[in-house]
C-alpha cells in the first residue's frame, strides 16, 4: 500500500498494460489523471478518483515524468 505522499507524484503510472498520467492530488483528496489514449489524442478530459475507493494507483508502478518508450512507440 502506497502512502499519500507517493500517490501525489505527478507523472506516468503503469499497472499491467494500462498507463495513466497523474496530474497530482487535489485539495479534495482526489487523484486527477488522464489515460494513455487521452494523452495521445490530446483530449482535454481529466478523470478523478478517490484513492480510498479506487485502488488502481496503489497497485500501479510509478514510471516518472517522462513518457515511457512503450507509449512513444504506440504513437507511430
Secondary structure, 3 states (H helix, E strand, C coil): CCCHHHHCCCEEEEECCEEEEEEEECCCCEEEEEEHHHHHCCCCCCEEEECCCCCHHHHCEEEECCCCHHHHHHHC
